[in-house]
Amino acid sequence: MASAALMALFVGCLGVGAAHADTVTGTTFYVNDEAAGCDDTGPGSAAEPFCQIQPAADAAVAGDAVRIAGNSTFYAPVTIRSAGTADAPITFSAAATGDGSPVTVEGPRPAVGITFSGARYVDMTGIRARAAGASALVVEGSQHIGFSAASAQITIVDRTAGVIAVDGSSSDISLTRLDVDTLSGPDVTSAAGARNITLAGDTFEGGGVSAVGTSGIDFAGDTFWTVCGAISLTDGTSGSVENTVALRYGTTTCSADTAELTVDATSAPQVSADYNALNPPSTGTDYSWAGTAYATAQAFRAGTGQGAHDLDQTDLTIPAGGLPTEHSPLIDSADSDAPGELSTDVDGRPRVDDPLVADTGTGHADRGATEFQDPFTVKGLTVTAAYVGVPRTATAQLGNPWSDSLDGLTYTFDFADGTTVTSTTGSATHTYTQTTSGTGIEATVVVNRADGTRVGAASTLVQVEPVPDLTPTIGCGAAGPSQPDTAQCTYDTGFDPYPVTSDRITFGDGSAAVSVTSRDGWLQHTYKAPGTYTVTQTVTDSDGRTATATAAATVGAAFVVAGPVRMLDTRYGTGAPKRPVGAGGVVRLKVLGVGYVPASGVTAVTLNVTDTGATASSYVSVYPDGTARPSASNLNFGTGQDNPNLVTVRVGADGYVDLYNAHGKVNLVADLEGYYTTRADDGDLSVSGLAPMPPTRVLDTRDGTGAAKGAVGPRSTTTLTLPKYARGWATVGAVLNVTVTGGTSSGYVIVECGGPVSPTTSTLNYRAGQTASNLVVPCVSAGKVHIYNSAGHVQLIADLQGLFTNQQVGTDADSVAPAGGPFVATAPTRFLDTRTGLGTTAKPLGANGTLTVKLTKVPAGATAVLVNLTGVAPTAATHLTAYGDGTLPTVSNDNLTAGRTRPVLAVVPVGADGSIRIHNALGSVGVVADLEGYYG
């Protein structure tokens, strides 16, 4: 488009032949106004060139050539009067300079830049003409003038003047491969009497071309960006308009009768028009022919018989800039035989066939001045991440939509470290030997055809780094409650510039190693026994480097809520003979295949064990039948007391568990709460895993938390709605520490999920005024559990310690319930005893004191432990709170009366440091803790 100060005529490149045969060789004159020894009175030789063009023009005769060097300023205006002959024309051409400066002619306002006056057989190529207030190029009284591959600029004051003006006494003027730009006035004017004017392969921006009374003016392959009209032929002008593209630019309002092509009535019989593509402004029209306006090509064709191959506006979209794009209807649709049509476009590029567009013209020429070329390009260069000593591959990225063939190409890769590789395959391999700094070094590729012509080039920055360490990673977790004996592991070899030659994973149970082929992924492994195993990944690469990564995989059993149902009562002969258990006596209780418990696949059972009618202070230990009796205890009681405690115990190989009484006689009662199984969920079991959480108080009738404020009455059922996160369909059971206090009489409570219950079992037995607690794992239905009180009035408290869920690891089927982990039962093992100094110092835990106990017998990665927590000989009524880490929660696990030893089962989250914490509220108390198992 035109600049704000000047109107321009530009030609993109040189090389179009002159309009005349050059058969006589004469003298070559040189012009260079920037040469140190230039002299306008000199010989005009290469050694002593003219400073200006005019002396050379004056000296040139037939057959001479004038070579003009590019300049950074401007040459003075020139008038050419030289006369060559048909066989020996005079030629003016631009000489290439190292800095690429163009040859520019411009004079002071209002001087014409270049004038041909009375000249004959002169060809000028590649010279830019500039003017202000006058025409840039004037042809007067001259014949056989060729002006091509040139550029000229002008600002027009007189709107009737043209950038190029041909007077009526001139003939045989060839204006080809020009780029003409004007702010006002016409681009080219041809006066009455002019003859044989050719405008081919030109681009015009601004006022268009006006020919008045001109004989034989031919337009071929031109492109117009017009303000108001492209071509006007009047007063008996003759000629042809073919392969021309015209479109509107700017916002100037044109008259309604302005047309892109105007041919008046006196000219119409002598002008032919075809193969054009006109796209006028909305206020104008396409054609004005013999005084009649035609708004479309269809109408023009029907009304005049002209424009048989003109493109209709409905078929035509001319992109911004008027340049054709792939599949444009301008492509391969021109008349190659049109009068004056050139074999090259405005930039000197050949007319070529586009294989993606069907030919609709008489050859392969595109309409307009610009020929759409083969879009084959070098789009980019990729170099795989570079590391010292590691072979890397560089690949040229090509765009070749016209052909699948890449035959005959050569690729020269410069790796920017002194190494150049030539390839015929489009890629090359190179090994860098040094690291780079900063943004890296710039690798390049140059692609050439077989004939040496260049397709293109591309580059990319390459950062060469030291070879990183080989760092595989692996992580394992439980596959989910439905596969409690299965671990799911994800692995990644990490980044390695060398190919991995071996990647093997062992699962720590003696099974065969598994070889994996992908650099990252996941796999599962089923173990034969519960436990925590070390999974090891060993990676070896082609450089011989080996690295390992390990992860702990915990598999175990899933929990099934079952009960409560009474399995043992020595008072009535249920599950054992009808008699108290004597001192040192053992009750063998069959659990596998009894009641809700399957006959196989069960690793442990959860029982609520109660002592009743004891004749002496004693304790009870519950352990797998067939194994040595542990030193740990589950129940501690005095004479005549009834004390419950939840017990989770491994099942002996024969399907029995043992209950040992140390002193006196006592009746024992055991109610099944659930069991742990390694069987996969086959649809018949509601298996679940434990999701531990910080202990949270969810019920306290003393202050109205979770239920109405006030003690509950006899034979009443309190419905407890768990928090929102525990109400999902995946929640199967809850872990609750239930406490009663302030009872007006002795009684018991039963915790179930099925609503009001019958008094066939008990969760917690209490005496009037006693504060007592017990862990319970009831099923959960619709997020609710129910607590039945047998007698008197009593306050109820419940602290949520965890959830049993059947949510699978890594799924989002239930956005509320968390995924549950497996359980690994252990032999009852004492790990804390303040009486002896086991796990801590040998002294009672004082008021508001907290013990931090490192879990040395629990593998890393355990989320919670199952602990039998016993408060021994408290000096005051108090309570113990067990938790993982963080702030002390406002809950209790073991509620103690002064002087009474009391155990309770607790699920305790493991802190981030691998410890648990036990806090005592009042007085001092001995603390004993026995490990029953852990959760993965």
N, C-alpha and C positions, 0 to 999 in steps of 0.2 A: 504494500500500500504506500501511498505518497507520504513523504515526511511533512512536517509542519511548515518548512521553509522552502522546499524545492520539490519540483515534479521530476520524475526520473525515467529514463529509458535504460534498462539493464539487460545485458546478455550474459548468461551464466558461464559459458566456456567457449574456447576457440576451436577452430578446426574445420568449419564448413568451407568448402571450396568456393573460389570466386565464380562470378557469373560468366566468366569468359575463359577460353583456352589460353594457357600460358605456354607458348611454344618458342618464345624468344627470350633469352637470358641476357639482361643488361647489367647495369651498375647497381650495387646495393649501397644505399645511403643510411647512415645511422644518426639517430637523434637521442640525446640523453642530457637533459638540463641539469642533472645532478652530477655529471662527470666533471672531474677537476679541470680537464683541458678542453671542455666544449667551446666551440667558436662558430658563430653564425656566418662568419666570412671564410671559414676553413673548408677543408675538402669533404667534410661529412663522412669521414672514414670511421672504422671501428676504433682506431687509436685517437682520432681527433673528431668526435661527433659534432653535429650541429647541436646548438642549445635548444632551438625551437623547431617546430614542424614546418613553418612557412618557408625557410630557406631550402629545405629538402624538397618541398612541393614545387618550388620554383625551379629547382634544378632537374627534377625528374622528367625523363622523356620515355617514349615507348619502350617497354621491356624492363624498366628500372623498378627497383623495390626499395621501399622505405621501411626501416626497422626502428620502432620507437620504444625506448625503454620505459618501464613503469616509473612513475614518480610519486613522491609523497605529497607534492603540491599540485599545481595545475599548469598545463601548457597553455600558451596564449592562443586565442582564436586563430583559425587558419582558413584561408580561401584557396581552394584547389581549382586551378585552371588547366591542369595538365591534360595532355591528350595522348592516349595510347592508341593501340590498334586492336582489332579483333584477335590477331595472332600474338600481339605483344602488349598486353594491358600493363598499366602501372598499378602496383600494389602497395598499400599502406597496411602495416600490421603491427600489433603489439608484440614486443619482445619480453619474454619472461624474465623476471628479476628474482634474486634470491629471497627478498622479503615479500614477494607476491604483490607488490604495489601495482594498481591498475594504471592504464594510460588515460589521463583525464584532460579534456580541453574545456576551458571555461574563460569567458571574458567578463569585463565589468559590465554592469547593467547599462544599457539594454543590448549588449553586443551578442550576435549570433555566435554559437560555439564553432560549428563546422559549416562551411559553405562550399558547395560545388557550383562553380559558375563557368559555363561554357566548357566544362570538362567532358572528356570522351574516354570511354573504356578505362575506367578507374574502379578498382576494388579496394574497399577499406574493411578491415577485420579487427575486431577486438578493441576499438577506440571508444572511450566514453566521452559523450558531449554534454556539457552543462551550460545553461544560460539562465538569466534572470530578466524577465520582462521582454523576451524575444524568443524566437524558435531556437531550439538547440541545434537542429540540422536543417539546412535549406538547400534545395536542389533547384537551380535555375538555369535554363538554357543548356542543360546537359543531357547527354545520352549514354546509354550503356554504363550505368553506375550501379555498383554492388555495395551495399552497406549491410554488414552482417556481424553476428557475434560481437556486438558493440554495446556500450552503455552510455546514456546521455541523461542529463538532468536539466530541468528548467522550471522557472516560475513564470507563469503567463500573466501579463497585465491586460493585454488585448485578448479578450475571450474569443476573437475570431481567428487568432493565430494558432497554428498547430505546433506540437513539439517537433514534428517533422513536417516541413512544408515543401511540396513539389509544385513548381509553377507550370503554366500551360504550355511552355515551350520545351519541356523536358519529356523524354521518352525512354522506355526500356530501363526502368528503375527497379532494382531488386532489393527489397527490405526484408531480410530473413533473420530468424532466430534472435529477435530483439525483445527487450523487456522495457516497455514504454510506460511511463507514469507521469500523470499531470494532475495538478490541483484544480485547474480550470481550463476551459477551452478544449478543443479536440486533440486527440493524440496525433493523428495524421490528417493533413489536408492535401487534396489533389485538385488543382485548378483546371478550369475548362481548357481543353486543348491538349492536356497531358495524355500520353499514350503508353500502353503496355507497362502497367505498374503491377508488381507482384509483392504481396504481403503473405509470407508463409512461416509457420512455426513461431509466430510472435505472441507475446503477451502484452495486453494493453490494459492499463488501469486509469480510469478517469473518463475522458470525454468521447472516446470512440474514434471512428474514421469517417471522414466526410469526403466524398468524391463528387465533383460537379463537372458535367460534360467531359468525362474522361473515357477514352476509348481503351477497352481491354484492361480492366483492373481485376485481378484475381486474388481471392482470399482462400488460403488452404491451411488447415490445421492451426488456426489461431484461437487464443483464449482471451475473452474480454471480461473485465470487472468494470461494469459501467455505472455511471451516475444516472444518466438519462439517455439511453439509446446506445447501441454498439456500432452499427454501420448505417450510413445514409448515402444512397446512390441516387443522384438527381440530374435533371437537365440532359437527358440523352446519354447517360453513362452506360457503358456495356461491360460485361465481364461475368465472373462466377463467384459464388460464395459457397464453399464446401468445407466440411469437417470442422466447422466453427462452433465453439462453445461460448455462450454469453450468459452472465448472471449479474445480478445487481449487488452493489455494495453501497454503504452509506445510508443516510436517512433523508437525503434531499427529496422534496416532493416534486414529482414530474407531472407534466400534463397528461390528461387521460388518453390522448392520442399518441403519446410517445411510444415508439416501438423499438425493440432490439434491432430489427432489420427493417429499414425503410427504403423502398424502391418506388420512385414516383412513376406516373403514367408514361412519361416520355422514355424512361429507362427500362421499364418492365419487359417490353418485348425483346430486349437485348441482354438480359441478365438471367442466368440459371442459378438455382439454389437447391442444395440437397445435402444430406448427411450432416445436418446441423443439429445442435442441441441448445435451444434458447429458453432461458428462464427469467422472464422480465420482472420488474417490480410490480407489486400488487396494483399500483395505480396505472400501470401501462399495459402494453399488450405484446404479443410475440412478434407479429408481423404487420407492416403497413405496405400493401402491394397495389400499385396503380390506384391509390386513393382509397382503398378499402382496407379496414382493419380486420385482422384475424386473431382471435384471442388464443387459439390453440393450433398446434401442428395439424390436427385432424381437419380443422376448418380451413386452414391454409391449403392443405393438399386438395381438399374437395373443391375449393373455390378457384384455384389457379392451375392445378396440375403440377405445381412445383413441390419440392420437399417430400418426394415419395419415400425417402428413408429418414426424414427428420424424426427425432425422438419427441414423443408426446410428453407434456408436462406430468401426466399421470404416471409415466414410466421413469421419470427423471428426478434423481436426487443428486445434486452437485454438492460435494462436501465443501466445507470452509476452505478457502484458498483455491477452489476449482480443480484441485488435483484428483485424479481418479484413484479409487481404492479398489481392492480386489472385488471382483464380480460386478463392478460398475457397468452400466450399459454403454459407457463411453469406450470401453475396452474392445479392441478388435472389431469395431463397427464402422470405421471410416472408409472412404473411397481412396484406395492407394493410388488410383490413376487420376485423381483430381488435378486440374491445371495448377502447376506450381507446387504440388505436394513434395515435401522433402523426405529424404530417407532417414533423417535424424530429427530429434526433437529440439526444443529450445535450448537444452543443455548439451546438445551434441551427442546424445545417446541414440542408439539405433532403434528403429521401429521393430518390435519383436512380437512373437506370438505368445499369448498367455494360454497355456494348456488347460486352465481351469474355466475359461470362458469360450463359448462357441463363437466362431467367426461369423459375423453378420454383415461385414463389409466386403470389399473386393480384395482384401489382403489382410495384413496383420496390424495395420496402423490404428492407433487410438484417435478418437476425436479430440480436438484441442491441441495446444502447444506441447503438452507434457505427455510422454509415453510412459505408461506404467511398466516398470522394469521387473525382472526376476527378483522377487523379494528374498532370495537366498542370502542369508546373513550369518555372521558369527554372533550368536546371541550372548555368549558368555564363556567363562572358563571356570571349571571347578577343580580344586585340588583337595583331595582327602586330607583330613587333619594330619599335620606334619609333626613328626617326632624324630629326634636325632637317632640315626642309625636304622630307621625303619623305612623300607621302600614305600613310596607314596605314588599314587597315580593321578596324573593331570588329564582332564578330558575337556575337549572343545565342545561347547554346546552350539549346535547348528540349527538354523531354521531354513528348511528347504521345501516349501509347499509345492513348488512346480515339478519336483522330481524326487523320486526315492533314491536315485543314483548319486553316489558320492565318489564315483570312479575318477581317478586322475587328480585327486586333491593331495596336496602336501601340507603338512602341519609342522610349523617350526615353533617348538616350545622353548622359551627362555625361562629358566628356573631362578634367575636373579641372583645366583651365587657363583656365576661363572660357567654354568653348565647349560649348553644348548643341545636339544635333541630334535632331530627331524624324523617325522613319522608319516606313514600313509594310512594309519588306522584311526586317527582322531584322538588317540590317547598316547601317553608316554609315562614311563615309570622312572622315578628318580629317588635317590637317597640323600637326604640332607645330613651334613656332618657337624653343623654348628647350630646353636640356638640363635634366635633373633631377638632383638629388643624393640621397644616402642610398638608401633603398629604393625611391624613385620616388613617383609620385602615383597615387591610387586612382580609376580610371575606373569608372563604374557604368552599368547599364542598368535601366530600370523598364519592365515590360511590362503593358499594360492591354488589357482587352477593349473592344469597341465601346461597351458600356454604361458604361464608366468604371471597372468593377471591376478590381481589380489581380490579375494572374496571379502576379507575383512579381518579384524583383529579384536582380541578381548584380553582383559587382564583381571587379576584378582590379587588381593593381599594375602600373603602366606605368613603365618606365625609359626615358627619352629620351636617346639617345646622339648624339654627333657622327657624321656620316657617315664610315664607315671608308674607308681607301684601297682602291682596286681592286687586288687582288693575285692575279692568276692564277698557277698553278704548273703545270709540265710536267716530266716525267721520262721518259727513254728508256733502253732497254736492248736487247740482242740478243734476238730472238724465240726463239733456241735453235739448237743445232747442225743441226737438220733444216731450218732456214731461215736459213742463215748470212748471206745478203744482205739480210735483213729486220730492221727495227727495230720494236720495239713500244713505244708511248708511252702513258703515262697522263697525263691533264690534268684540271685543275679551275679554274674561273673564280674560285674563292674567293667569299667572301660579298659580295654586292652588293645593297643595298636597292632599287636601280633595276633594271628589266628589262634584260637583256643584249640588245643589238640586233645585234651582230656578234661572231662568235668564229671566227677563221680561223687555220689552222696551215699553215706552210710548212716544208719538210723540208731546205732548204739545198742542194738539188741542181738547182735550176732548174725543178723540176716545178711544176705548178699548185697553188695553195693549196687546202686543203680546209676547207670550212665545216662546223662541228659545231653541233648544235642542243641537245644536253643540256649541263647545267651541269658535269657531270663524266663521265668515261668513259675509253675507251682506243681506240686505232686502230693499224694497222700500215702500214708503207710499205716497199716493196722498192726498193733502190738498184741502179743499173746498174754501179757500181764500188765496190770496197772503200775504206774510209776512215772518217774521223770527220767528221760533218756537224753543223751547228748547226741545231737545230729551234726554230722561233719560233712562239709563240702570241700573237696580238694580239686583245684583247678591247675592245669598245666598248659603253657602256651608254646608256640613254635620256637621261641627263643630259649626254651628250657627252664623258664621260671615256673615255680610252683608256689601256691599260696592256699591257705585253708581258712575256713570260717566255720564257726560252731554256733549252735542254738540249742536251747533246752526245749524238749517236747514233753509235755505232761499229758498222759492219758490215764483214764481211770474208769470210774463208774458214773452212771447217771442216776438221779434220784427219782423214785416213783412214790408219790404220796399214796399210802394205803392204810386205812384205818380212820380213827382209832378203833382197834379191836383187841379184846383181851386174849392174850396167849398163855399167861401164867397166873395162877392164883393158888398158892399152897393151902389157903384156908378151905378151898372147896375141891382140891384135886384137879384143877385145870392145868394141863400141861406138865404136871409132876404129881407125885403122891400127895395125899391129903394129910400133911403134917408140917409143923414148923421146921425150919432149917436150923440144925444144931451148930454148936461151935465147931469151926473147921469144916462144916458141911458144904457140899457142892451140889447144886441143882443143875442137871443137864437138860437143857430146853431145846427141843427140836424146832427149827424155824423153817428150813427149806421144805417146800411142798405143803406147808401148813397155812391154812387160811388164805390170805391174799398173796403169800410169798410163793414165787415159782420154785420148782424143784431143781433148777439149774440156772447158771448165769448170774447168781447173786453173790456179791462180795461182802456186803455188810447189811445189817438191819439197824433200824432206829427204834428203840424201845423206851417207853416211859416206865421206869422201874420205881416201885414204891415199897418201902419197908413198913411193916405194921406190927404192933404188939411185941416189940423187942423186950427181952428180959434183961438185957445188959447193954451198956454202950458198946458199939461195934462199928464195923464198916463192911461194905460189900464191894467186891471187885467182879466186873463182868468182862469175859475174855473168850477168845475162840476155843472151842473144845479141842483137845488134843495138843494144846500148846502149854508151855509153862505159865503158871499163874504170875501175873505181873505184880510189882510192888505198888502200883498205882491203885487208887480206890475210886469208886463211882458214887457210893452212898456213905455218908457218915451220920450216925444217929445215936440218940440216947435212949434210955429205958422208957418204954411206953409211947414213943413218938411215932408219928406217921410222916415220912419224908419222901417226896417224889424227886426224881432227877432223870432228865433225858439222857439216854446212853446210845451212842452209835458204836457198834462192835462188829469186828470182822466175824464172818461165819467160818467155823471149822470145816475141815475137809469133809467131815462126815455129815455136815448139815446142822450141827448143834452149836449152841453157845453155852458157856458155863457161868453160873452165878455162885460166888464163894462168900460165905458168912464167917467173919473172924471170931466173934464171941457170943455167948449166950444163945438164945433161941429167937427166931424171928420169922414171921410169915413174909413172903415175897410176892409182889404183884407186878406183872409186866404187860403193858399195852403196846401193841404194834402201831407205830406212826408212819412207817414207810420202809423202803429198802433201796439199796444201791445195786444196779445191774450193769453188766458190760454188754448185754444183748442190744443189738441195734433195734431201733423202734420199728416194729413191723406193722404198726397201725393199731395194735391192741393195747399198747402201753403208752401212758402219757409221761414219757421220760423227760427229765429236765436236768439242767445244770444250775449251779449256784452262781448268782450274780451278787457278790457281797457289796455292801454300801455302808457309809458311816452310820452308826447307830442313831436312830431317830425316834423320838417319842410320838406315837400316833394315837394313843388313848390314855386319858387320865380323867377319871370321873370326879376327881377332887376339884378340878378347875374347869371342867367342861371340854377338854380336848378330845375330839373324836366321838363324843357322845354327850348326852345330857349331864349337867352337873349334879352330883349327888350320888350317894351309895346306891348300889343296885339291890333289889329285893330278893327274897327267896324264890326259887323255881322260876327265875326270870332269865330271859335271853337278851344279851346286848349285841346289837349288830355293829360291827366295826367296818367302815369303808376305808380301804387303804388309799394312800395318796395316788394322784393321777398317773404317775409313772409306773404304778404297780397294777393298773387296771386293764392292761392290754390282754388280748386273747392268749398271748404267749405265756402269761404268768400262770403257773400251775400251783405253786405253793409259796408260803411265806415262812420266814424264820422270825419268830416273835419271842421275846423274853417277857413272860406274863407275870405280873406281881399283884398280890392281894394285900390289903392292909386295912386295919381298923374293923375287922369283922366282929359282929355282935354275937356270933356263935361259931362253933366249929362247922366246917363244911368242905366242899370241894368245888372246883370249876372244871368244865369240859370245854375245850376249844375245837370247833369243827367248822366246816364250810357249808353244811347242808341245812342250816336253820335250827330251830329248837330241837334239842336232842333228848334222848332217853338216858337215864343215869346208869349206863352199863359199863362205862369206863371213867377214868378221871385223868385230868391233866395236872392238877395241883390241889393237894390237900392242905387245909389250914385250920388253926385253932383260933378261938376267940381272941381278938386283940393282936394276933401275930402278923408280922410282915414277912411274907414268904414269896419266893419267885421260882420259876422254872422255865426252861426253854421248850418251845413247842414248834412243830412244823406242820401246821394244818394245810389242807388244800384250800385253794382260793377259787371262788365262783363269782364271776362278774365283779371282781375286785373287792369281794366282801368275805369276812369270816364272822362266826357267831360264837359268843362266849356265854355258856350256861352256868348259873350259880345255883347251888343246891339248897342252901339254907341261910337264914339270917340276912343281915344287910352288910355289904362289904364294898370297899372302894377297889376299882379295877384299874390297873396300869398296864400298858403294852408298849414295848420298844421294838421297832422293826430293825432287824440286823441284816437281812438279805432277802433275796427273792429266788425261788426256783423257777426257771423259765425254760421253755423248749424252743426259744428263739435260736436260729442257726447263726453261727459266726459269719459275719460279712454280708448278711442279708438285711433288707430294710422292710421286710414284710410287716413288721410291727414297729412303728416309730416310737412306741412308748417303752415296751419291755426291753431291757438290755439282754445281750447274749449271756448264757450261763456256761460255766466251766465244769470240768469233770472233778470227781472226788477220788482221792487215793487214801484208803484206810491204812493206818499203821498199827503196829503193836503198841498198846498203851505204854507211853514212855514219859517218865517224869523229867521235866526240864527246868522246873523252878521249885525251890523249897527254902523259904526264908528261915526255917528252923535249923537247917543244916548248912546253909550257905550255897546251895546248889543254884547256879545261875545268877547269884547276887550275893550281897553280904549277909552274914548270919545274924539277922536281927529283924524284929517285927516291922511292918510298914506302918509309919506313924500317920497322925491325922493330916489330911490334905497332902499326903505324900504320894509320889508316883514312881513306880518301877519301870525302867526301860529294859526289856529282855530281848537279847539277840536270839533269833531262831536259828541256831546252828544245825539243827537236825531237819530243817526244811529246805528244799532246793530253791535256788533263785527263780523268780518268776511266779511263785505261788501267790495267789491273790488273797487267800484267807486260810486260817487254821481253825480246826475244831479242837477245842480245849475244854477239859474238865477242870473248872476253876473252883478251888476250895478256900474258904476263909476259916482260919483255925484260931479258936479261943480269942475272939475279939474282946477288948476291954470295955467297949461301949456298943450300943446299937449303931450299926453303920451299914454302908453298902460299898461294894467293889464295882468299878467300871473298867471294862477292858476295851481298848480301841487301838487303831493303827498308828496314826500320827495326826498332827494338827491340833485344833482346839479341843479341850476336854468336852465331850458331849454331855448333855443334861439327861443322861439315862443311867440305869443301873443294871448290873448282871446278877450279882449275888447279894441278897438282902440278909443281913445278919443280926441276930439278937445277942446281947452281951453274954459271953461265956459259952455260946453254942457254935460248934463247928458245923459248917453247911457247905456242900458242894453244889455246883450248877454247871451245866454244859453251856458253852458259849461259842458262837461263830465270830471270830475276830479278824477284821481286815489286817493284812500285813502292811506295815508302813513302807515308805519308799526306801528306808534304810535297812529293811529286812528285819525289823523288830516289831514287837507289840508293846503296849503300855498298859499298866494296871494301876488304877488310882483308888486310894482309900479315903473315905469321907471323914470319919470321926474315930477318936481313940487310936488304938494300935491293934494290929491283927497280923497273924501269921498267914502267909499266902503260899499255896501249893498249886502248881499247874501241871497237868498231864496232857500230853499230845495224843489225840485220837486219830488224827489224819489231817490232810490239807487239800485245798482246792486249787486247780490249775486255772 
